[in-house]
C-alpha cells in the first residue's frame, strides 16, 4: 500500500505528526506501509509499531534515527 492512498484522517494522524517530530520517523511508517494491504492493516500495524518503539533501547533509537536520535524522554 502506498501512503498516498491513506484517508484524510489517517494520513495527517500518522504521517504528518511523525514528520513534525522527526523526518527519520516517517521512514519507519513508510516502510511499514509497503507491507500492508490496506489502510486498516496499516493503522493497526502503526499502533503496534508505536508501542514497540516505546521499548527500544538507546542503540535501537540510534539506528532508527541514523545516528542522531532524539533524547529518549522526548521520544517517549
Secondary structure, DSSP 8 states (H G I E B T S, - for coil): --GGGS-TTHIIIIIIHHHHH-HHHHHHHHHHHTT-SSHHHHHHHHHHHHHHHTT--HHHHHHHTTT----HHHH-
